[in-house]
Amino acid sequence: MDGVLTDGTIYLGDGVELKGFNIHDGLGIGLARRAGIEVGFLSGRLSASTQARAKELGVELVIQSAGSKAAAVREVAQRLGVAPQKICFVGDDVIDLPAMRLVGAPIAVANAVEEVKRAARYVTQRAGGEGAAREVAELILKSQGSWTSALEKYVKG
């Protein structure tokens, strides 16, 4: 979540936490969901902003306060009835490395730390919070040959 769907900045003040989300990422997530791809949010932190964004985008698979992102990936795989190798995980910092080593499609955002970029099979052109999630959604849909139909479903409503 933080550093992938946001630029990693968290604003705290008077009991309120604010994060900025890129609208293009939201549309990419919507396109992926409409194409039947299960999208989930995984964060090491607990955040009302994360839950609100998930609700807004219709993302039901949300794991927050994950002590171990690798354990969370295993939990997701079990919930979905798939092998971890069938999961794509997008990360930006060293806390993501254990999860990235489990999945079949580890991806790093453009502004990820070098260790994460080295562990990735793909590094996005866009930075976290600046359209990286949209880029990943398009990459997956195009590789599956479902980009055009995903767009048609979105345009037709």
Secondary structure, 3 states (H helix, E strand, C coil): CCCCCCCCCCEEECCEEECCCCHHHHHHHHHHHHCCCCCEEECCCCCHHHHHHHHHHCCCEEECCCCCHHHHHHHHHHHHCCCHHHCEEEECCHHHHHHHCCCCEEEECCCCCHHHHHHCCEECCCCCCCCHHHHHHHHHHHHCCCHHHHHHHHHHC
